[in-house]
Amino acid sequence: MHTIEEQERGAYVAGDTTLAGALARIDDLQRALGGATAEIVAQQAEIEHLKRILRDALADDCWRERAAAAIAE
């Protein structure tokens, strides 16, 4: 099986610029999706980190009292 890039080159060599253009677009979209996936994973890791900080803060009685006072206001 050939990669998308190899198929794209083959289409250009064969003179099928429509197919080559479509394959180039597929390749571009796959690369963009890969970058977006990495960004989502990084954001999920940051969310988990913030959740841990929040859990630790809420476990501290001082924070619990401050939060209750802030909610009461």
All heavy atoms as a GROMACS GRO file, in nm:
protein
  553
    1MET      N    1   0.085  -0.118   0.000
    1MET     CA    2   0.000   0.000   0.000
    1MET      C    3   0.089   0.124   0.000
    1MET      O    4   0.190   0.130   0.069
    1MET     CB    5  -0.090  -0.003   0.123
    1MET     CG    6  -0.181   0.116   0.134
    1MET     SD    7  -0.312   0.082   0.251
    1MET     CE    8  -0.436   0.184   0.183
    2HIS      N    9   0.049   0.223  -0.074
    2HIS     CA   10   0.126   0.346  -0.087
    2HIS      C   11   0.072   0.452   0.008
    2HIS      O   12  -0.046   0.457   0.039
    2HIS     CB   13   0.120   0.398  -0.230
    2HIS     CG   14   0.176   0.303  -0.330
    2HIS    ND1   15   0.311   0.284  -0.345
    2HIS    CD2   16   0.117   0.220  -0.419
    2HIS    CE1   17   0.333   0.194  -0.440
    2HIS    NE2   18   0.216   0.153  -0.486
    3THR      N   19   0.164   0.539   0.051
    3THR     CA   20   0.120   0.651   0.135
    3THR      C   21   0.041   0.750   0.050
    3THR      O   22   0.045   0.745  -0.074
    3THR     CB   23   0.241   0.724   0.197
    3THR    OG1   24   0.315   0.787   0.092
    3THR    CG2   25   0.330   0.629   0.276
    4ILE      N   26  -0.026   0.841   0.118
    4ILE     CA   27  -0.102   0.946   0.046
    4ILE      C   28  -0.007   1.028  -0.041
    4ILE      O   29  -0.039   1.059  -0.156
    4ILE     CB   30  -0.176   1.037   0.147
    4ILE    CG1   31  -0.282   0.960   0.226
    4ILE    CG2   32  -0.238   1.157   0.077
    4ILE    CD1   33  -0.400   0.914   0.145
    5GLU      N   34   0.111   1.060   0.014
    5GLU     CA   35   0.208   1.138  -0.064
    5GLU      C   36   0.252   1.064  -0.190
    5GLU      O   37   0.265   1.124  -0.297
    5GLU     CB   38   0.330   1.172   0.022
    5GLU     CG   39   0.301   1.273   0.130
    5GLU     CD   40   0.422   1.300   0.218
    5GLU    OE1   41   0.526   1.234   0.200
    5GLU    OE2   42   0.411   1.388   0.305
    6GLU      N   43   0.276   0.933  -0.177
    6GLU     CA   44   0.316   0.853  -0.292
    6GLU      C   45   0.204   0.848  -0.396
    6GLU      O   46   0.228   0.859  -0.517
    6GLU     CB   47   0.354   0.712  -0.249
    6GLU     CG   48   0.482   0.706  -0.168
    6GLU     CD   49   0.505   0.570  -0.104
    6GLU    OE1   50   0.408   0.494  -0.083
    6GLU    OE2   51   0.622   0.540  -0.075
    7GLN      N   52   0.081   0.834  -0.350
    7GLN     CA   53  -0.033   0.833  -0.442
    7GLN      C   54  -0.048   0.968  -0.511
    7GLN      O   55  -0.080   0.975  -0.630
    7GLN     CB   56  -0.161   0.797  -0.366
    7GLN     CG   57  -0.163   0.654  -0.315
    7GLN     CD   58  -0.286   0.626  -0.231
    7GLN    OE1   59  -0.398   0.661  -0.271
    7GLN    NE2   60  -0.267   0.564  -0.116
    8GLU      N   61  -0.024   1.074  -0.435
    8GLU     CA   62  -0.033   1.209  -0.491
    8GLU      C   63   0.070   1.226  -0.603
    8GLU      O   64   0.037   1.274  -0.712
    8GLU     CB   65  -0.010   1.312  -0.380
    8GLU     CG   66  -0.012   1.456  -0.429
    8GLU     CD   67   0.028   1.554  -0.319
    8GLU    OE1   68   0.041   1.515  -0.202
    8GLU    OE2   69   0.048   1.671  -0.354
    9ARG      N   70   0.195   1.187  -0.574
    9ARG     CA   71   0.300   1.197  -0.677
    9ARG      C   72   0.264   1.114  -0.800
    9ARG      O   73   0.280   1.159  -0.914
    9ARG     CB   74   0.434   1.152  -0.620
    9ARG     CG   75   0.503   1.258  -0.536
    9ARG     CD   76   0.648   1.221  -0.506
    9ARG     NE   77   0.661   1.100  -0.424
    9ARG     CZ   78   0.659   1.099  -0.292
    9ARG    NH1   79   0.646   1.211  -0.224
    9ARG    NH2   80   0.672   0.984  -0.226
   10GLY      N   81   0.212   0.994  -0.776
   10GLY     CA   82   0.172   0.909  -0.888
   10GLY      C   83   0.062   0.972  -0.972
   10GLY      O   84   0.063   0.963  -1.096
   11ALA      N   85  -0.032   1.037  -0.906
   11ALA     CA   86  -0.141   1.104  -0.978
   11ALA      C   87  -0.086   1.219  -1.062
   11ALA      O   88  -0.128   1.238  -1.176
   11ALA     CB   89  -0.247   1.152  -0.881
   12TYR      N   90   0.007   1.297  -1.006
   12TYR     CA   91   0.067   1.407  -1.083
   12TYR      C   92   0.142   1.354  -1.204
   12TYR      O   93   0.130   1.407  -1.315
   12TYR     CB   94   0.162   1.490  -0.996
   12TYR     CG   95   0.094   1.602  -0.921
   12TYR    CD1   96   0.099   1.606  -0.782
   12TYR    CD2   97   0.026   1.704  -0.988
   12TYR    CE1   98   0.036   1.708  -0.710
   12TYR    CE2   99  -0.037   1.805  -0.919
   12TYR     CZ  100  -0.030   1.808  -0.780
   12TYR     OH  101  -0.092   1.909  -0.711
   13VAL      N  102   0.219   1.246  -1.183
   13VAL     CA  103   0.296   1.187  -1.293
   13VAL      C  104   0.201   1.137  -1.402
   13VAL      O  105   0.227   1.152  -1.522
   13VAL     CB  106   0.385   1.072  -1.241
   13VAL    CG1  107   0.444   0.990  -1.356
   13VAL    CG2  108   0.497   1.128  -1.154
   14ALA      N  109   0.087   1.082  -1.361
   14ALA     CA  110  -0.012   1.031  -1.457
   14ALA      C  111  -0.094   1.144  -1.520
   14ALA      O  112  -0.172   1.120  -1.612
   14ALA     CB  113  -0.105   0.932  -1.388
   15GLY      N  114  -0.076   1.268  -1.470
   15GLY     CA  115  -0.147   1.381  -1.527
   15GLY      C  116  -0.284   1.405  -1.467
   15GLY      O  117  -0.360   1.489  -1.516
   16ASP      N  118  -0.318   1.333  -1.363
   16ASP     CA  119  -0.449   1.350  -1.298
   16ASP      C  120  -0.436   1.452  -1.186
   16ASP      O  121  -0.422   1.418  -1.068
   16ASP     CB  122  -0.499   1.216  -1.245
   16ASP     CG  123  -0.645   1.220  -1.202
   16ASP    OD1  124  -0.698   1.332  -1.183
   16ASP    OD2  125  -0.705   1.113  -1.186
   17THR      N  126  -0.443   1.579  -1.225
   17THR     CA  127  -0.423   1.686  -1.126
   17THR      C  128  -0.540   1.698  -1.028
   17THR      O  129  -0.520   1.741  -0.916
   17THR     CB  130  -0.399   1.821  -1.196
   17THR    OG1  131  -0.509   1.848  -1.283
   17THR    CG2  132  -0.270   1.819  -1.276
   18THR      N  133  -0.658   1.658  -1.069
   18THR     CA  134  -0.774   1.662  -0.979
   18THR      C  135  -0.754   1.565  -0.865
   18THR      O  136  -0.770   1.600  -0.747
   18THR     CB  137  -0.904   1.630  -1.055
   18THR    OG1  138  -0.920   1.723  -1.161
   18THR    CG2  139  -1.024   1.636  -0.962
   19LEU      N  140  -0.715   1.442  -0.896
   19LEU     CA  141  -0.688   1.342  -0.794
   19LEU      C  142  -0.570   1.383  -0.708
   19LEU      O  143  -0.573   1.372  -0.586
   19LEU     CB  144  -0.662   1.204  -0.858
   19LEU     CG  145  -0.626   1.091  -0.761
   19LEU    CD1  146  -0.735   1.071  -0.657
   19LEU    CD2  147  -0.598   0.963  -0.838
   20ALA      N  148  -0.466   1.433  -0.772
   20ALA     CA  149  -0.347   1.476  -0.697
   20ALA      C  150  -0.382   1.587  -0.599
   20ALA      O  151  -0.338   1.586  -0.484
   20ALA     CB  152  -0.238   1.522  -0.793
   21GLY      N  153  -0.464   1.681  -0.642
   21GLY     CA  154  -0.507   1.790  -0.553
   21GLY      C  155  -0.589   1.739  -0.436
   21GLY      O  156  -0.572   1.784  -0.322
   22ALA      N  157  -0.677   1.645  -0.464
   22ALA     CA  158  -0.759   1.587  -0.357
   22ALA      C  159  -0.672   1.511  -0.257
   22ALA      O  160  -0.692   1.521  -0.136
   22ALA     CB  161  -0.866   1.495  -0.417
   23LEU      N  162  -0.576   1.437  -0.307
   23LEU     CA  163  -0.486   1.363  -0.219
   23LEU      C  164  -0.400   1.458  -0.136
   23LEU      O  165  -0.374   1.432  -0.018
   23LEU     CB  166  -0.399   1.267  -0.300
   23LEU     CG  167  -0.472   1.148  -0.360
   23LEU    CD1  168  -0.386   1.078  -0.465
   23LEU    CD2  169  -0.516   1.050  -0.252
   24ALA      N  170  -0.357   1.568  -0.196
   24ALA     CA  171  -0.279   1.668  -0.123
   24ALA      C  172  -0.363   1.727  -0.010
   24ALA      O  173  -0.315   1.747   0.102
   24ALA     CB  174  -0.232   1.778  -0.217
   25ARG      N  175  -0.490   1.752  -0.036
   25ARG     CA  176  -0.580   1.807   0.066
   25ARG      C  177  -0.600   1.706   0.180
   25ARG      O  178  -0.601   1.743   0.297
   25ARG     CB  179  -0.715   1.845   0.003
   25ARG     CG  180  -0.811   1.909   0.096
   25ARG     CD  181  -0.764   2.049   0.136
   25ARG     NE  182  -0.861   2.106   0.227
   25ARG     CZ  183  -0.830   2.170   0.338
   25ARG    NH1  184  -0.705   2.192   0.370
   25ARG    NH2  185  -0.924   2.218   0.416
   26ILE      N  186  -0.616   1.579   0.145
   26ILE     CA  187  -0.629   1.474   0.247
   26ILE      C  188  -0.504   1.472   0.335
   26ILE      O  189  -0.514   1.465   0.458
   26ILE     CB  190  -0.653   1.336   0.182
   26ILE    CG1  191  -0.794   1.330   0.122
   26ILE    CG2  192  -0.632   1.223   0.282
   26ILE    CD1  193  -0.818   1.208   0.034
   27ASP      N  194  -0.388   1.479   0.273
   27ASP     CA  195  -0.263   1.480   0.348
   27ASP      C  196  -0.256   1.600   0.442
   27ASP      O  197  -0.219   1.587   0.559
   27ASP     CB  198  -0.144   1.480   0.251
   27ASP     CG  199  -0.012   1.462   0.319
   27ASP    OD1  200  -0.001   1.373   0.407
   27ASP    OD2  201   0.083   1.537   0.287
   28ASP      N  202  -0.294   1.718   0.392
   28ASP     CA  203  -0.294   1.839   0.475
   28ASP      C  204  -0.388   1.824   0.595
   28ASP      O  205  -0.354   1.861   0.707
   28ASP     CB  206  -0.337   1.960   0.393
   28ASP     CG  207  -0.235   2.000   0.288
   28ASP    OD1  208  -0.118   1.954   0.297
   28ASP    OD2  209  -0.273   2.075   0.196
   29LEU      N  210  -0.507   1.770   0.570
   29LEU     CA  211  -0.605   1.753   0.678
   29LEU      C  212  -0.557   1.652   0.782
   29LEU      O  213  -0.577   1.672   0.903
   29LEU     CB  214  -0.740   1.711   0.620
   29LEU     CG  215  -0.812   1.818   0.539
   29LEU    CD1  216  -0.933   1.759   0.468
   29LEU    CD2  217  -0.852   1.935   0.626
   30GLN      N  218  -0.493   1.546   0.737
   30GLN     CA  219  -0.440   1.447   0.831
   30GLN      C  220  -0.332   1.508   0.920
   30GLN      O  221  -0.327   1.483   1.039
   30GLN     CB  222  -0.384   1.325   0.756
   30GLN     CG  223  -0.492   1.236   0.701
   30GLN     CD  224  -0.436   1.118   0.623
   30GLN    OE1  225  -0.325   1.123   0.570
   30GLN    NE2  226  -0.514   1.012   0.613
   31ARG      N  227  -0.247   1.591   0.861
   31ARG     CA  228  -0.143   1.658   0.939
   31ARG      C  229  -0.205   1.755   1.040
   31ARG      O  230  -0.162   1.763   1.155
   31ARG     CB  231  -0.045   1.731   0.847
   31ARG     CG  232   0.043   1.637   0.768
   31ARG     CD  233   0.130   1.716   0.669
   31ARG     NE  234   0.184   1.630   0.569
   31ARG     CZ  235   0.301   1.569   0.578
   31ARG    NH1  236   0.374   1.582   0.685
   31ARG    NH2  237   0.344   1.491   0.481
   32ALA      N  238  -0.305   1.830   0.997
   32ALA     CA  239  -0.372   1.924   1.087
   32ALA      C  240  -0.441   1.852   1.202
   32ALA      O  241  -0.435   1.895   1.317
   32ALA     CB  242  -0.473   2.009   1.009
   33LEU      N  243  -0.503   1.741   1.170
   33LEU     CA  244  -0.570   1.661   1.273
   33LEU      C  245  -0.470   1.609   1.375
   33LEU      O  246  -0.495   1.611   1.496
   33LEU     CB  247  -0.647   1.545   1.210
   33LEU     CG  248  -0.722   1.453   1.305
   33LEU    CD1  249  -0.824   1.531   1.385
   33LEU    CD2  250  -0.789   1.341   1.228
   34GLY      N  251  -0.355   1.566   1.328
   34GLY     CA  252  -0.250   1.519   1.418
   34GLY      C  253  -0.206   1.628   1.514
   34GLY      O  254  -0.188   1.605   1.634
   35GLY      N  255  -0.191   1.750   1.465
   35GLY     CA  256  -0.154   1.862   1.550
   35GLY      C  257  -0.263   1.897   1.650
   35GLY      O  258  -0.236   1.926   1.766
   36ALA      N  259  -0.387   1.892   1.605
   36ALA     CA  260  -0.500   1.923   1.693
   36ALA      C  261  -0.511   1.818   1.803
   36ALA      O  262  -0.538   1.852   1.919
   36ALA     CB  263  -0.630   1.930   1.613
   37THR      N  264  -0.486   1.694   1.769
   37THR     CA  265  -0.493   1.586   1.867
   37THR      C  266  -0.389   1.608   1.977
   37THR      O  267  -0.419   1.593   2.095
   37THR     CB  268  -0.473   1.450   1.800
   37THR    OG1  269  -0.576   1.432   1.701
   37THR    CG2  270  -0.481   1.337   1.899
   38ALA      N  271  -0.269   1.644   1.938
   38ALA     CA  272  -0.163   1.669   2.037
   38ALA      C  273  -0.200   1.785   2.128
   38ALA      O  274  -0.176   1.781   2.249
   38ALA     CB  275  -0.031   1.697   1.966
   39GLU      N  276  -0.261   1.887   2.071
   39GLU     CA  277  -0.303   2.003   2.151
   39GLU      C  278  -0.413   1.965   2.250
   39GLU      O  279  -0.412   2.007   2.366
   39GLU     CB  280  -0.352   2.115   2.060
   39GLU     CG  281  -0.386   2.242   2.135
   39GLU     CD  282  -0.426   2.356   2.042
   39GLU    OE1  283  -0.377   2.361   1.928
   39GLU    OE2  284  -0.506   2.439   2.085
   40ILE      N  285  -0.507   1.884   2.207
   40ILE     CA  286  -0.615   1.839   2.296
   40ILE      C  287  -0.558   1.757   2.411
   40ILE      O  288  -0.599   1.775   2.526
   40ILE     CB  289  -0.720   1.758   2.216
   40ILE    CG1  290  -0.799   1.851   2.124
   40ILE    CG2  291  -0.814   1.682   2.310
   40ILE    CD1  292  -0.885   1.780   2.023
   41VAL      N  293  -0.464   1.669   2.383
   41VAL     CA  294  -0.402   1.588   2.486
   41VAL      C  295  -0.332   1.678   2.588
   41VAL      O  296  -0.343   1.658   2.709
   41VAL     CB  297  -0.305   1.485   2.425
   41VAL    CG1  298  -0.218   1.420   2.531
   41VAL    CG2  299  -0.383   1.380   2.348
   42ALA      N  300  -0.262   1.780   2.540
   42ALA     CA  301  -0.194   1.872   2.630
   42ALA      C  302  -0.294   1.948   2.716
   42ALA      O  303  -0.271   1.968   2.837
   42ALA     CB  304  -0.108   1.969   2.550
   43GLN      N  305  -0.405   1.991   2.658
   43GLN     CA  306  -0.507   2.062   2.734
   43GLN      C  307  -0.572   1.971   2.838
   43GLN      O  308  -0.601   2.015   2.950
   43GLN     CB  309  -0.612   2.120   2.641
   43GLN     CG  310  -0.559   2.237   2.560
   43GLN     CD  311  -0.658   2.289   2.458
   43GLN    OE1  312  -0.760   2.227   2.431
   43GLN    NE2  313  -0.628   2.403   2.400
   44GLN      N  314  -0.594   1.845   2.803
   44GLN     CA  315  -0.651   1.751   2.900
   44GLN      C  316  -0.556   1.730   3.017
   44GLN      O  317  -0.599   1.721   3.132
   44GLN     CB  318  -0.682   1.618   2.832
   44GLN     CG  319  -0.803   1.625   2.741
   44GLN     CD  320  -0.825   1.497   2.663
   44GLN    OE1  321  -0.731   1.424   2.631
   44GLN    NE2  322  -0.950   1.470   2.628
   45ALA      N  323  -0.427   1.725   2.989
   45ALA     CA  324  -0.329   1.711   3.097
   45ALA      C  325  -0.332   1.833   3.188
   45ALA      O  326  -0.325   1.820   3.311
   45ALA     CB  327  -0.189   1.690   3.039
   46GLU      N  328  -0.345   1.952   3.130
   46GLU     CA  329  -0.353   2.074   3.211
   46GLU      C  330  -0.479   2.075   3.296
   46GLU      O  331  -0.476   2.114   3.413
   46GLU     CB  332  -0.349   2.197   3.119
   46GLU     CG  333  -0.361   2.330   3.193
   46GLU     CD  334  -0.242   2.361   3.283
   46GLU    OE1  335  -0.136   2.297   3.269
   46GLU    OE2  336  -0.256   2.452   3.367
   47ILE      N  337  -0.590   2.030   3.241
   47ILE     CA  338  -0.716   2.022   3.318
   47ILE      C  339  -0.700   1.927   3.435
   47ILE      O  340  -0.742   1.959   3.547
   47ILE     CB  341  -0.832   1.978   3.226
   47ILE    CG1  342  -0.869   2.091   3.130
   47ILE    CG2  343  -0.954   1.934   3.309
   47ILE    CD1  344  -0.963   2.049   3.019
   48GLU      N  345  -0.638   1.812   3.413
   48GLU     CA  346  -0.616   1.718   3.523
   48GLU      C  347  -0.526   1.778   3.630
   48GLU      O  348  -0.550   1.759   3.750
   48GLU     CB  349  -0.556   1.586   3.470
   48GLU     CG  350  -0.654   1.505   3.388
   48GLU     CD  351  -0.783   1.474   3.464
   48GLU    OE1  352  -0.776   1.433   3.581
   48GLU    OE2  353  -0.891   1.491   3.404
   49HIS      N  354  -0.426   1.852   3.589
   49HIS     CA  355  -0.337   1.919   3.685
   49HIS      C  356  -0.416   2.020   3.769
   49HIS      O  357  -0.403   2.025   3.892
   49HIS     CB  358  -0.224   1.989   3.610
   49HIS     CG  359  -0.136   2.073   3.696
   49HIS    ND1  360  -0.049   2.019   3.787
   49HIS    CD2  361  -0.123   2.208   3.705
   49HIS    CE1  362   0.014   2.118   3.849
   49HIS    NE2  363  -0.030   2.233   3.801
   50LEU      N  364  -0.500   2.097   3.705
   50LEU     CA  365  -0.581   2.197   3.777
   50LEU      C  366  -0.682   2.130   3.870
   50LEU      O  367  -0.709   2.181   3.980
   50LEU     CB  368  -0.651   2.290   3.678
   50LEU     CG  369  -0.557   2.379   3.597
   50LEU    CD1  370  -0.635   2.453   3.489
   50LEU    CD2  371  -0.482   2.476   3.688
   51LYS      N  372  -0.735   2.016   3.828
   51LYS     CA  373  -0.827   1.942   3.915
   51LYS      C  374  -0.756   1.896   4.043
   51LYS      O  375  -0.813   1.904   4.152
   51LYS     CB  376  -0.883   1.819   3.843
   51LYS     CG  377  -0.992   1.848   3.744
   51LYS     CD  378  -1.035   1.715   3.682
   51LYS     CE  379  -1.145   1.727   3.584
   51LYS     NZ  380  -1.181   1.596   3.527
   52ARG      N  381  -0.631   1.850   4.028
   52ARG     CA  382  -0.555   1.808   4.146
   52ARG      C  383  -0.531   1.926   4.239
   52ARG      O  384  -0.544   1.912   4.361
   52ARG     CB  385  -0.421   1.745   4.104
   52ARG     CG  386  -0.436   1.604   4.050
   52ARG     CD  387  -0.300   1.536   4.033
   52ARG     NE  388  -0.212   1.604   3.939
   52ARG     CZ  389  -0.216   1.586   3.807
   52ARG    NH1  390  -0.303   1.502   3.753
   52ARG    NH2  391  -0.132   1.651   3.729
   53ILE      N  392  -0.497   2.040   4.184
   53ILE     CA  393  -0.476   2.159   4.266
   53ILE      C  394  -0.604   2.195   4.339
   53ILE      O  395  -0.603   2.225   4.460
   53ILE     CB  396  -0.428   2.278   4.179
   53ILE    CG1  397  -0.286   2.252   4.129
   53ILE    CG2  398  -0.433   2.409   4.257
   53ILE    CD1  399  -0.238   2.351   4.026
   54LEU      N  400  -0.716   2.191   4.270
   54LEU     CA  401  -0.845   2.224   4.331
   54LEU      C  402  -0.881   2.125   4.441
   54LEU      O  403  -0.925   2.164   4.549
   54LEU     CB  404  -0.955   2.228   4.225
   54LEU     CG  405  -1.094   2.263   4.273
   54LEU    CD1  406  -1.095   2.399   4.342
   54LEU    CD2  407  -1.192   2.261   4.157
   55ARG      N  408  -0.862   1.996   4.416
   55ARG     CA  409  -0.890   1.895   4.519
   55ARG      C  410  -0.805   1.918   4.643
   55ARG      O  411  -0.854   1.912   4.755
   55ARG     CB  412  -0.863   1.754   4.465
   55ARG     CG  413  -0.982   1.691   4.396
   55ARG     CD  414  -0.961   1.542   4.373
   55ARG     NE  415  -0.840   1.511   4.299
   55ARG     CZ  416  -0.833   1.503   4.166
   55ARG    NH1  417  -0.940   1.525   4.093
   55ARG    NH2  418  -0.720   1.473   4.106
   56ASP      N  419  -0.677   1.948   4.623
   56ASP     CA  420  -0.589   1.974   4.737
   56ASP      C  421  -0.634   2.098   4.813
   56ASP      O  422  -0.634   2.099   4.936
   56ASP     CB  423  -0.444   1.992   4.690
   56ASP     CG  424  -0.382   1.864   4.640
   56ASP    OD1  425  -0.440   1.755   4.665
   56ASP    OD2  426  -0.276   1.872   4.575
   57ALA      N  427  -0.673   2.201   4.741
   57ALA     CA  428  -0.717   2.324   4.806
   57ALA      C  429  -0.846   2.301   4.884
   57ALA      O  430  -0.862   2.350   4.996
   57ALA     CB  431  -0.737   2.434   4.702
   58LEU      N  432  -0.938   2.224   4.828
   58LEU     CA  433  -1.065   2.199   4.896
   58LEU      C  434  -1.047   2.108   5.017
   58LEU      O  435  -1.127   2.112   5.111
   58LEU     CB  436  -1.166   2.140   4.798
   58LEU     CG  437  -1.216   2.237   4.691
   58LEU    CD1  438  -1.305   2.163   4.591
   58LEU    CD2  439  -1.290   2.355   4.751
   59ALA      N  440  -0.944   2.026   5.015
   59ALA     CA  441  -0.918   1.937   5.128
   59ALA      C  442  -0.866   2.015   5.249
   59ALA      O  443  -0.878   1.970   5.362
   59ALA     CB  444  -0.817   1.830   5.089
   60ASP      N  445  -0.812   2.131   5.224
   60ASP     CA  446  -0.760   2.217   5.331
   60ASP      C  447  -0.878   2.292   5.395
   60ASP      O  448  -0.952   2.362   5.327
   60ASP     CB  449  -0.659   2.315   5.272
   60ASP     CG  450  -0.595   2.406   5.374
   60ASP    OD1  451  -0.646   2.415   5.487
   60ASP    OD2  452  -0.495   2.470   5.340
   61ASP      N  453  -0.896   2.278   5.527
   61ASP     CA  454  -1.010   2.340   5.595
   61ASP      C  455  -1.016   2.490   5.575
   61ASP      O  456  -1.124   2.548   5.566
   61ASP     CB  457  -1.007   2.307   5.745
   61ASP     CG  458  -1.044   2.162   5.772
   61ASP    OD1  459  -1.112   2.102   5.685
   61ASP    OD2  460  -1.005   2.110   5.877
   62CYS      N  461  -0.902   2.556   5.572
   62CYS     CA  462  -0.901   2.701   5.553
   62CYS      C  463  -0.967   2.739   5.420
   62CYS      O  464  -1.046   2.832   5.414
   62CYS     CB  465  -0.758   2.755   5.555
   62CYS     SG  466  -0.679   2.748   5.716
   63TRP      N  467  -0.932   2.665   5.316
   63TRP     CA  468  -0.990   2.693   5.185
   63TRP      C  469  -1.139   2.665   5.185
   63TRP      O  470  -1.217   2.738   5.125
   63TRP     CB  471  -0.921   2.609   5.077
   63TRP     CG  472  -0.789   2.666   5.039
   63TRP    CD1  473  -0.668   2.626   5.085
   63TRP    CD2  474  -0.765   2.775   4.952
   63TRP    NE1  475  -0.568   2.703   5.030
   63TRP    CE2  476  -0.625   2.796   4.948
   63TRP    CE3  477  -0.846   2.859   4.876
   63TRP    CZ2  478  -0.566   2.895   4.872
   63TRP    CZ3  479  -0.786   2.958   4.799
   63TRP    CH2  480  -0.650   2.976   4.798
   64ARG      N  481  -1.178   2.559   5.253
   64ARG     CA  482  -1.320   2.525   5.258
   64ARG      C  483  -1.398   2.639   5.325
   64ARG      O  484  -1.503   2.680   5.278
   64ARG     CB  485  -1.339   2.394   5.335
   64ARG     CG  486  -1.482   2.343   5.324
   64ARG     CD  487  -1.497   2.205   5.386
   64ARG     NE  488  -1.410   2.112   5.315
   64ARG     CZ  489  -1.349   2.011   5.374
   64ARG    NH1  490  -1.363   1.988   5.502
   64ARG    NH2  491  -1.273   1.929   5.306
   65GLU      N  492  -1.344   2.691   5.434
   65GLU     CA  493  -1.411   2.802   5.504
   65GLU      C  494  -1.416   2.927   5.417
   65GLU      O  495  -1.519   2.994   5.411
   65GLU     CB  496  -1.338   2.831   5.635
   65GLU     CG  497  -1.354   2.721   5.739
   65GLU     CD  498  -1.260   2.740   5.859
   65GLU    OE1  499  -1.191   2.842   5.865
   65GLU    OE2  500  -1.258   2.649   5.943
   66ARG      N  501  -1.308   2.956   5.348
   66ARG     CA  502  -1.305   3.074   5.261
   66ARG      C  503  -1.405   3.059   5.145
   66ARG      O  504  -1.475   3.154   5.108
   66ARG     CB  505  -1.165   3.096   5.203
   66ARG     CG  506  -1.067   3.145   5.306
   66ARG     CD  507  -0.933   3.168   5.243
   66ARG     NE  508  -0.832   3.184   5.345
   66ARG     CZ  509  -0.703   3.176   5.324
   66ARG    NH1  510  -0.658   3.152   5.202
   66ARG    NH2  511  -0.616   3.193   5.420
   67ALA      N  512  -1.411   2.939   5.089
   67ALA     CA  513  -1.504   2.915   4.979
   67ALA      C  514  -1.649   2.929   5.027
   67ALA      O  515  -1.733   2.990   4.961
   67ALA     CB  516  -1.481   2.776   4.920
   68ALA      N  517  -1.677   2.874   5.146
   68ALA     CA  518  -1.813   2.885   5.201
   68ALA      C  519  -1.848   3.030   5.227
   68ALA      O  520  -1.960   3.075   5.199
   68ALA     CB  521  -1.823   2.803   5.330
   69ALA      N  522  -1.753   3.109   5.277
   69ALA     CA  523  -1.777   3.250   5.302
   69ALA      C  524  -1.800   3.326   5.172
   69ALA      O  525  -1.889   3.412   5.163
   69ALA     CB  526  -1.659   3.312   5.380
   70ALA      N  527  -1.724   3.292   5.071
   70ALA     CA  528  -1.738   3.359   4.941
   70ALA      C  529  -1.874   3.327   4.879
   70ALA      O  530  -1.938   3.413   4.820
   70ALA     CB  531  -1.625   3.317   4.849
   71ILE      N  532  -1.919   3.202   4.896
   71ILE     CA  533  -2.049   3.164   4.841
   71ILE      C  534  -2.162   3.235   4.916
   71ILE      O  535  -2.260   3.276   4.856
   71ILE     CB  536  -2.066   3.010   4.848
   71ILE    CG1  537  -1.969   2.944   4.749
   71ILE    CG2  538  -2.210   2.968   4.818
   71ILE    CD1  539  -1.960   2.795   4.764
   72ALA      N  540  -2.143   3.252   5.044
   72ALA     CA  541  -2.247   3.316   5.126
   72ALA      C  542  -2.265   3.464   5.092
   72ALA      O  543  -2.373   3.519   5.115
   72ALA     CB  544  -2.212   3.300   5.274
   73GLU      N  545  -2.161   3.528   5.039
   73GLU     CA  546  -2.169   3.671   5.007
   73GLU      C  547  -2.257   3.701   4.890
   73GLU      O  548  -2.292   3.644   4.806
   73GLU     CB  549  -2.031   3.727   4.982
   73GLU     CG  550  -1.948   3.731   5.105
   73GLU     CD  551  -1.806   3.783   5.077
   73GLU    OE1  552  -1.773   3.811   4.963
   73GLU    OE2  553  -1.731   3.793   5.174
   0.00000   0.00000   0.00000
